[in-house]
Amino acid sequence: MGFSVSGSLVVVLLGLFIALSAYYGSVSNAGERLHDARSAAQERADRIADSDIAISGFDVVTSPSCGVRVEINNTGSTTLLLSDTDLLLGNQYRTGWADDAVVDGTANGSEPGTDLWFPGERLTVEETGLDAAPRSVKVVSGPGVAASRGVTAACS
């Protein structure tokens, strides 16, 4: 009963140590990934909760062609990007509107051609060349906030 029992015990304990080491590493990595995923989801939820926009002004433009002028305020506390903002006029997705959009803020003044839309600033969009005045206007920003407004005016 000498060395063979002691040697086999060492082999068993060594195998158990290696197995537990592998188990601990995989559980630890899975726990870290789960924590990171929950943190990212919470940050996204906070960004959505802190974001808000409101349509503050709307006009139908009749000269030189039928169009609309929309003023949207960033009423939340999150900086938004024009490249992440979408414009729908009468349920039609509009492209290229951000090139001529103007962001007007109290701190920086009027900024045409910028992509940043800070809290408290107003975005002015003019879209012309429409066949008729749209029935509704909807603006959707990057984090998932939206503002919409019905239109009752028509192009003359």
PyMOL commands that set and color helices and strands:
alter all, ss='L'
color gray80, all
select helices_A, chain A and resi 3-49+82-84+97-99
alter helices_A, ss='H'
color red, helices_A
select strands_A, chain A and resi 53-61+67-74+80-81+86-89+92-94+102-105+109-112+116-117+122-128+136-140+146-150
alter strands_A, ss='S'
color yellow, strands_A
deselect
rebuild
show_as cartoon
